[in-house]
Amino acid sequence: MMENEIIKYLSKYIPITKEMEEVINESGFIKSFKKGTILLEEGKISNECFFIIKGCIRSFHIKDGEEKTTDFYTEEQAVTPSVYGKRIPSGSYLECLEETITGVGTPELETELYQKFPQLESLTRALVEAIMAKQQDEMDDFKMSSPEERYLHLLKTRPDLMQRVPQHQIASYLGITPESLSRIRKRMLRKE
């Protein structure tokens, strides 16, 4: 059962009681999405966040009619839109790049779980702080590095994306054209 993946992940951080396990298993918040499913559209209200059990989700914006990829999320990563639960329209899209299985959270479900299990709220807060710090470090590195350094960093830290994501989306994520990505890859092959 996919709920077991959530339990396994949470148990890395806090002891999981039988009662907690039962509530998670009975909550029905595990959902499957087909490849190509748009989970969030620009202009829509975001009332769901996601924890990826299996699959890949891409975040992107459309600027001047062109898609600009801002992130990729894979197994054991949380996807929380910046407008989640705020009742304001989203400025971005979320798309499943593969068949994807996620835990789907809502503000109502979070409130219910936090009331029953206060330790989950502490865990969530700690995880969010760690994620935010990591994202800030990644943003700083991204701004200060060349396109080739960004590509090398992506190869080193997330090599699986090269097989899972179309190259034009990788290029968009790196802030370069597909042609520039192709030139970088050719240069690297010549160096080897």
C-alpha positions in Angstrom: 0.0 0.0 0.0 1.2 3.5 -0.9 0.2 4.8 2.6 3.1 2.7 3.9 5.5 4.9 2.0 4.2 8.0 3.9 4.5 6.1 7.2 8.0 5.0 6.3 9.0 8.6 5.4 7.4 10.1 8.6 9.0 7.5 10.8 12.4 8.8 9.8 11.6 11.9 11.9 9.1 10.9 14.6 7.8 7.7 16.2 4.5 6.7 14.4 1.8 5.2 16.7 -0.7 2.6 15.6 -3.4 5.2 15.9 -1.6 7.6 13.7 -0.9 4.9 11.1 -4.6 4.0 11.1 -5.7 7.6 10.6 -3.3 8.1 7.7 -4.4 4.8 6.1 -8.1 5.7 6.4 -7.8 9.3 5.4 -8.0 8.4 1.7 -5.5 11.1 0.8 -3.4 9.0 -1.5 -4.2 9.7 -5.1 -2.9 8.7 -8.5 -2.6 11.0 -11.5 -2.0 10.3 -15.1 1.0 11.6 -17.0 0.1 15.1 -18.3 -2.4 15.9 -15.5 -2.4 19.6 -14.6 -2.7 19.7 -10.8 -2.8 23.5 -10.7 -3.3 26.2 -13.3 -2.4 29.9 -13.4 -5.3 31.9 -12.0 -6.8 29.0 -10.0 -7.0 28.8 -6.2 -4.6 26.3 -4.6 -6.3 24.3 -1.9 -4.0 21.2 -2.2 -0.4 20.3 -1.5 1.3 17.1 -2.5 3.8 14.6 -1.2 5.2 12.6 -4.0 5.4 8.8 -3.4 6.1 7.9 -7.0 6.5 10.1 -10.1 7.6 13.6 -11.1 5.8 16.9 -11.0 7.0 20.1 -12.8 6.3 23.6 -11.7 6.2 26.3 -14.5 5.0 29.8 -15.4 4.0 31.0 -18.8 5.7 34.3 -19.7 5.3 35.9 -23.1 3.6 32.7 -24.3 6.6 30.6 -23.4 6.8 28.0 -20.6 9.5 28.7 -18.0 10.2 25.7 -15.8 10.9 26.6 -12.2 11.3 23.2 -10.5 11.0 19.5 -10.7 9.7 17.4 -7.7 10.2 13.6 -7.4 9.9 10.9 -4.8 9.9 12.0 -1.1 9.5 15.7 -2.0 6.7 18.0 -1.0 5.0 20.3 -3.5 3.4 23.2 -1.7 2.4 26.0 -4.0 3.3 29.5 -2.7 -0.4 30.4 -2.6 -1.6 27.1 -1.0 -4.5 27.8 1.4 -4.4 31.6 0.9 -7.4 31.9 -1.4 -5.5 33.9 -3.9 -5.0 32.9 -7.6 -1.9 31.0 -8.5 0.7 32.5 -10.8 2.1 29.1 -11.8 1.2 25.6 -13.1 1.9 22.1 -11.7 2.0 19.3 -14.2 2.6 15.5 -13.8 5.5 14.5 -16.1 4.9 10.8 -15.3 2.2 8.6 -13.8 2.3 10.1 -10.3 1.1 8.8 -6.9 0.9 11.4 -4.1 -0.4 12.1 -0.7 -2.8 15.1 -1.2 -3.1 17.5 1.7 -5.7 20.2 2.3 -5.9 22.9 5.0 -8.9 21.0 6.5 -7.0 17.7 6.6 -3.9 19.3 8.1 -6.0 21.0 10.9 -7.6 17.6 11.7 -4.3 15.8 11.8 -2.6 18.5 13.8 -5.4 18.5 16.4 -5.1 14.7 16.8 -1.3 14.5 16.6 0.4 17.7 17.7 3.8 16.2 17.0 2.9 16.3 13.2 2.7 20.0 13.3 6.1 20.3 14.9 7.5 17.9 12.3 5.9 19.9 9.5 7.3 23.1 10.7 10.8 21.6 11.0 10.6 20.1 7.5 9.4 23.4 6.0 12.2 25.3 7.6 14.8 22.8 6.3 13.2 22.9 2.8 13.2 26.7 2.8 16.8 26.9 3.8 17.8 24.4 1.1 15.9 26.3 -1.5 17.5 29.6 -0.5 21.0 28.0 -0.8 20.1 26.5 -4.2 18.8 29.9 -5.4 22.0 31.7 -4.3 24.1 29.1 -6.1 21.9 29.3 -9.2 22.3 33.1 -9.4 26.0 33.0 -9.1 26.8 30.1 -11.4 27.2 29.9 -15.2 24.8 27.8 -17.3 27.5 25.1 -17.6 28.0 25.0 -13.8 24.2 24.8 -13.3 24.0 21.8 -15.6 26.9 20.1 -13.9 25.3 20.7 -10.5 22.0 19.2 -11.8 23.9 16.2 -13.2 25.6 15.7 -9.8 22.6 16.3 -7.5 19.6 15.0 -9.6 21.0 12.7 -12.4 17.6 10.9 -12.6 16.0 14.0 -14.1 18.1 13.5 -17.3 16.1 10.3 -18.1 12.8 11.4 -16.8 12.4 15.0 -18.1 12.4 16.3 -21.7 15.6 18.2 -22.6 13.7 21.4 -23.5 12.3 21.5 -20.0 15.8 20.9 -18.5 17.0 23.8 -20.6 14.2 26.0 -19.4 14.9 25.1 -15.8 18.6 26.0 -16.3 17.5 29.4 -17.8 19.0 28.6 -21.3 17.8 27.6 -24.7 17.7 23.9 -25.8 20.4 24.8 -28.3 22.7 26.1 -25.6 22.1 23.0 -23.5 23.1 20.9 -26.6 26.3 22.9 -27.0 27.1 22.5 -23.3 26.6 18.7 -23.5 28.8 18.5 -26.7 31.6 20.4 -25.0 31.4 18.1 -22.0 31.6 15.0 -24.2 34.7 16.4 -26.0 36.4 17.0 -22.5 35.8 13.3 -21.6 
